[in-house]
Amino acid sequence: MSDLGDRRACAAGEDDPGSGVEDRAGAVSVLATAYAPMLIWPVALTVALVGYWKRRAG
């Protein structure tokens, strides 16, 4: 953890400044779930348009 995080934890009265590490995995999974559609929609749209084009051309 960074020095700033350690200082904040000490200022908040936490005994162990590194205790928030296990919460980070949950936050990463929530953010990945939230942003996955934004990253996947161009691929899905391309696949759909190519399939439509092939079906219309063939």
Residue pairs with C-beta under 8 A, 6 or more apart in sequence:
1 9
1 17
1 18
1 20
1 21
5 17
5 20
6 17
9 16
9 17
9 19
9 20
10 17
